[in-house]
Amino acid sequence: MTTFPEFIQQNEDRDGVRFSWNVWPSSRLEATRMVVPVASLFTPLKERPDLPPIQYEPVLCSRATCRAVLNPLCQVDYRAKLWACNFCYQRNQFPPTYAGISEVNQPAELLPQFSTIEYVVQRGPQMPLNFLYVVDTCMEDEDLQALKESLQMSLSLLPPTALVGLITFGRMIQVHELGCEGISKSYVFRGTKDLNAKQLQEMLGLTKPAAAQAGRGPQQPQAPPSNRFLQPVQKIDMNLTDLLGELQRDPWPVTQGKRPLRSLGVALSIAVGLLECTFPNTGARIMTFIGGPATQGPGMVVGDELKTPIRSWHDIEKDNAKFMKKATKHYEALANRAAANGHIIDIYACALDQTGLAEMKCCTNYTGGYMVMADSFNTSLFKQTFQRVFTKDVQGSFKMAFAGTLEIKTSREIKISGAIGPCTSLNAKGPCVSENVNFGFITFLECLFFSFYLFLQHNAPIPQGGRGAIQYVTQYQHSSGQRRIRVTTIARNWADAQTQIQNIAASFDQEAAAILMARLAVYRAESEEGPDVLRWLDRQLIRLFMFHLRRSPFLQVFNNSPDESSYYRHHFMRQDLTQSLIMIQPILYAYSFSGPPEPVLLDSSSILPDRILLMDTFFQILIYHGETVSQWRKAGYQDMPEYENFRHLLQAPVDDAQEILHSRFPMPRYIDTEHGGSQARFLLSKVNPSQTHNNMYAWGQESGAPILTDDVSLQVFMDHLKKLAVSSAA
Amino acid sequence: MNVNQQPHMASPYGQPQPGYQGYPQSGYGGQQVPGGYPAQFAPYNGPASAYQPGPPQGYSPYASFPSKALAANLVSDLSSSSPLDLGVRGPPTSGAPPVSAAQAYSQFGQGEVQNGPPAMGPPPQRSPVSQPYSQGAMNLTGPQPQYNQQFGAPPTSMQQMTTQMAGMQVGSTVPSPAGPGYAPPTISQAPVSAAYTPSDPSSYAPTPTVPSQPPPAERVPQSTPSQPYYGAPAQQPFPTAAPPFSAPGPAQAPAPPLASQQSFPQGPPPSQPPFSSAPPQAPPTASYGGPLPPVQAPHPRAPPPTSQPSAFPGGPPPTSTPSQYPGPPMPQQSPVSQPSPFHSGPPPLPTTAGGFPPQGGAPPRPLHPGMQGPPLASQGPLMSQANHVAPPQPGMLPGQPTAGMAGPPPPQQPGMQGYPPQQNGAFGQVRGPQPGYAGQYPGQQNYGAAPPAQAPAPSAPKRLDPDSIPSPIQVIEDDKANKGSEPFVTGVRGQAPPLVTTNFQVKDQGNASPRFIRCTSYNMPCTSDMAKQSQVPLAAVIKPLATLPPDEIPPYIVDHGEGGPIRCNRCKAYMCPYMQFIEGGRRFQCGFCSCVTEVPPHYFQHLDHTGKRVDCCDRPELSMGSYEFMATVDYCKNNKIPQPPAFIFLIDVSYNAVKNGMVRMVCQELKTLLDYLPRENPDVQSNIRVGFVTYNKVLHFYNVKASLAQPQMMVVSDVADMFVPLLDGFLVNVSESRVVIESLLDQIPDMFADTRETETVFGPVIQAGLEALKAADCAGKLFVFHSSLPIAEAPGKLKNREDKKLVGTDKEKSLFQPQISFYANLAKECVTQGCCVDLFLFPNQYVDVATLGVVPTSTGGSVYKYTYFQAQSDQERFLNDLRKDVQKPMGFDAVMRVRTSTGIRATDFFGSFYMSNTTDVELAGLDCDKTVTVEFRHDDKLSEETGALMQCAVLYTSCTGQRRLRIHNMAVNCCAQLADLYRNCETDTIINYFAKYAYRSILNNPTKNVRDSLVNQCAQILACYRKNCASPSSAGQLILPECMKLLPVYLNCVLKSDVLHPGADVSLDDRAYLRQLVSAMDVTESHVFFYPRLLPVHKLDVESDALPVAIRDSEERLSKGGVYLLETGLNLFLWVGANAQQELLQNIFGTPAFSQIDPSMTSLPVLENPYSKRLREIIESFRMQRSRYMKLMVVKQEDKLELIFKHFLVEDKNNSGGASYVDFLCHMHKEIRQLLS
């Protein structure tokens, strides 16, 4: 048998699942005592180029409350053509198409290596993908121009059959009618008045799709579903390009000392409403591009007076952010509506100031949308990130899926207590869900982690040596328009904690557990006071990187705006394990003449004059030239043929950084700095302040750089922790 | 009359002869021997003058005559006045006034004409009084007086004299009869003219003399008296004339006048003889032309009658007539009962006998007697009464009777046709009378039916000869003849301008041109008691931005610099000619409130020896009646210089609008029209920006920014909460965005060509325009093209509430009220922003104009309605209206305030505007056609010395975005004598006021009450006159003030209008539409609207520029062989008689066959013959004169369309029960008598 680490790795590669414990205690009591809950990190749509989609539909357990999918763990009676559901033990007949089944002729879903398998649903029409651009026009011309170009470029990246729509907003909201000859038409709404779907439908003159279809009868092939506002790219490509080209900065005058009136709240509401009316339960992305905070109407986060700054953490703590609650509520309602219809909301916020992401975070979090924050639309950060949204995989389809739902089946002994991640509950009740948890389905996400807990049912007798099984059933709309179902079924052994404690301990997945706990902490941080969370965390954990977690922007709001916090947390909650780890504990590589690049401690002592440091914090890629190196560079040695090695040295971290930049989404901020540079603060704020102005002399001057901070260093933290651990144990 | 007189004065001279000739000829000549006419006239004049003289001046001698004379006078007054006025006066006046001292004249004149009577007694008195004013008083008066004197004199002497006005009254009343009378007068004039031309007179004289002796006698006296009168009057008038006319008029007049006058005086005498002679003998009658003879004929029988008529004037008739007279009088009084009348007649006679004169009408009476047997008599009486009214007619009488003759007239007409109806009437009547009467009666009965009051009349011999009652045509023609040739100079206070139907030039010398302001009376009563007693409305009809003809200078612009216009400290009146500079020019005293204000240093100027500023003539504000000030920033909203205004076009693109072609038409037209936006300097681009919106259930705004390749449409479907979706690019400069705009206008019709949307909104449309203007922070005008009742869910949604059952009930008023208050509130907002709304309606069914029109009528906008719009037939009308409307010079965001001198104040305002307080008239938009009628009330006494001043100041934003103040100043006289008041009224203006007043009243009162109160007020006015200014005359006699002799006929037109008296086929929308339309009409338009112009185009003289003389609006005036053009201000009809000559038809229609004329044609074929050309020119010129394009309808006799056409023959009784003129006059007479008793 392989070691646990190997097992874990293998599992992750195949199924995208990692458990905090890979052997489960067989009683609830023991599970509770284990502090770190039994939980999994699951990537529903882990990229599996080697996994061929199966062109038929899954076989379901016939029990109405179960509906589990036939899987390799099921017991099959080939002669009777029966199979037993491994979750509810129901015996099911194979459907007629399985008549030829035998031990040597097994369908793919029964092969053990297909614990994860993907079906393509053939029924129903192929629904198009919808991309609805919601564009802010209150921005500098330069920004707007860049944005327009990005949008125009994106049209070429969309599949020709995809439907696109355009909503622009400033003081007013315009829903553009596409594909009209000559005069371009748009429906205009004022930004101060929210509209429900029904009103919107009337005002836009949208025929009710339901009614229209009912009239036509089910069998009649549906005309390509499109309307005046959402049209196939191939058809209105030129038109839309022109339209975007003619987009003007919001023409309403902005008097001095005022912010432009930006009706983001209503614009989003209209976007959601539009899709709700026309394409419910069909994959759609609402891509929102904003250049500033919403300043009027529902969802406004700040008034239009420039003299009143946008809320800060300070204001929020003092309950002094008067718009925040209302706005949050507004966006939450929108997010829920969008999620319920399987629509994704992306937010691309590019502004120097905050834009209200703190209020809007639910939009992306609930719907699985992206949140991208940059300083300007005219930066490569935005441009490349945006471009990367449309990345295609080897098969030429988007690395994104739509309108996904995830259903989890569990053995009778297990119940789900909840999930954390970019998802919303469908509020479905089932035997797999314990009463107090509202969770069922999620809208889709690409390649993102989501986590949940497993709890043992109270004292149910567990057959020794039995296995607990969990089945993830993810339905989603593939970017080709097909509906697909991906089924992942896994099983883990039960173990009696009293007798097999070693086993259980050995199955502990440190990294997964750390991330799980971190997410739990962040989750709580969202809803509770900061210090409380830290205290809770301190009580819960005693591991190294919790030190960094404590200092990370996910929990610390000091020096971060509410928007930034939301942004960081957003990404932390959805990146996979490796990336999440990087976020908590940035990686530091050192380049020097003394040897090949090496990872070094994230410590102030690593900052040496003759080194180049490459730090990856996930959000930033930072290259730091030590004092000496930077002097060399300034002297231009790299340009001299005889110092070619120096040039290589300088180039090495840049190349590495590029590699990271190319693969990461969202694109990190790329920083090139040097000793004493202002941007070096990013590095200095991350490293363990083992040397500070307080103790630098004590530590000697031969190495490292002192950090001017009052934060405790790891050393102090550990000392303290040890004391606590002992005392608490006592 | 005054007016007429004046003109006469002035013009007469110049034109006297022509006028005469023309007149006489046409009328007379047509009738009978020209020679005869003159003769007759002469007699008339003669007698009249003679009489007058007698009375006024102790004509004791006359007295003897007087009796007759009186009668005659009455008649003459009446008749003479009117007729005379027309013809005679003209000349005389002119002659007289010029000649003699104006003052003297005026005095007389005043006294005489209307005052004829007054003159008599008063002459002296008046002269003093009037003299000062004299002028004002009138030239007219002057002239008239003369005439009157001639005619009136007798009357005056008799009753009239006493009454003063009797003559007037008579005359006025007579007017119609006057027709005939007029004719005579004309003749008389002729004589006058003759007088001028010595030869003629003489000739005339001779004839007359020959005729009857009695007359001679009269003549003599008359003549003598008349002469004096003349002399006097002449002098007075002259002066008067002089002032007004200033150099030119007088100059001309003077020279000739003198001579002429002299001659005139002389003339009269001779004429008298003729007159008398005429009367006495049949021949004369003949000579009289139809008129006299007829009259006489009736009574005495042809011959006698003639004589009688003459008798009227002259003693002879009286004598003989006396008996007859009685009869007539009776009738008059008795109108009720025929027989009794007769008897009663006698009584009157007695009175008359003594007071024969009173009957002035008397003459008529005689006629009556003669005319009718008893019944006739009764009728006659009525007639006579009417006539009496006409009595003047009496003079004319003859005419009256003739009128009675209605029946007969036709026959005569044939012969006469060319002649003024009166004359014709006279003729026809003469004979036909009785038969005609009979016929008429019925009519009367009907009449009675309509108004209960009238009932009695019917019973009585109601018959009046239509020709014997005052004729609008006659009055109009007289005024044209008398006043059309000389410029009207405004410098003299209290001077009544020519009628609106007269072409004249105005010279502003200190008072506003009548094109800007017209008053109901140019002589205001000094006290409120007088005003109350007379019931004459004191009102001014103000058209602040009226367009002036090219030969008049538009108001100068005055800039007083940074301090703004100089104003009185207390009442804030603007600097004007009424400000009196004192203390060497360092201060000025306000003419309105008497407050003394310092003159700012930069405005200081020395005074000359008369106390006038030396620079008086260089400064328009010190020498002109109308001018403009540049306003400073203090006069701007929010103290900000205004932005140039904007025009926003809002086009309905619902199914109906698209289908009937309106959308395409508007878009097509706008492309060219946008080049003609209002501007002040034709060489410069207009500053006005434009915006476009289309709508059905939702609104579509268009971004037409110049930088766009294509317009952008922005749909706003949130109609519940309207807003403007864009700012930049919505309102654009035409020249910059031309390409985009054209592209838009090209595409709009196609975009909506297949629309299936039938519902529309309306409230949000206006809100949208309003919001757009708000956003752009400018004033402007919305052009809304709308097709249907707004039933879509939105603010301002309406429901169909058309319920014809309510018509005639007390709830009828609710149909004129808006059904919801939403629009009133919206209108208020619009006004605040300076957003004027013009509404073009294209309804296929009920659209509730009463409600939709609220905003336009409150914002100074207009409503245009094209029911059952069809692209083909209505295109021309709509597009022309649109063009005119867009190009109209106009002001925006205007506030008008009328200041008056202490003693009166503006209390009520009528028109299309909004008032948030009691003094400021707020007009979001004010175009050149919008008129505001202002009513004044006394709050103190006025003084005769200072008169009454009013200053109308309109603060507005010009189309270039300049803020300006337009000032109109008006000074009128004040009088302590009611007679003066009645002598200086303008009936057209009064009618304008009455119509507006009534049309507003129906919002809150049952229609019937409104009608009754109108009749009542009118009766009171006339009764008051009768009582105070013509009391000596018989109670049974209808005596009308000369100036108001048309009041009954016009009032009847108002009462019969579709608004107050709807026919079954008149929709509620039409009524509401007309109601709103009239409320902003000026006098010119209201005149033709209520009394349409009917031209016999078959008499068109291709060679001359002159139009054929219009005929009265009555079916019986139409000849089967004729072709007539009828103009109402809104419509044009070409009526083709079934027997029209082929050649005529060929010339007009290009086909000789009556049956081949296509009644659906909307324009005449373009034919290359002078006749067709001229006719089309005339039609075009008519259209040019009106603010709205008139669609031409061809009506063939006996065709279905004829019903519509007949609706506009307002002297006839109409299908829905509207009274005929004759009936109404009887009714009015009865009302008056009731009041008097």
Interface residues (C-beta under 8 A of the other chain):
Chain A: M172 Q174 E177 G182 I183 S184 K185 S186 Y187 V188 F189 R190 K193 L195 E202 M203 L204 G205 E246 P251 W252 P253
Chain B: V698 H700 F701 Y702 L708 A709 Q710 P711 Q712 M713 M714 V715 V716 S717 D718 D721 F723 P725 L726 L727 D728 G729 S743 L744 Q747 M751
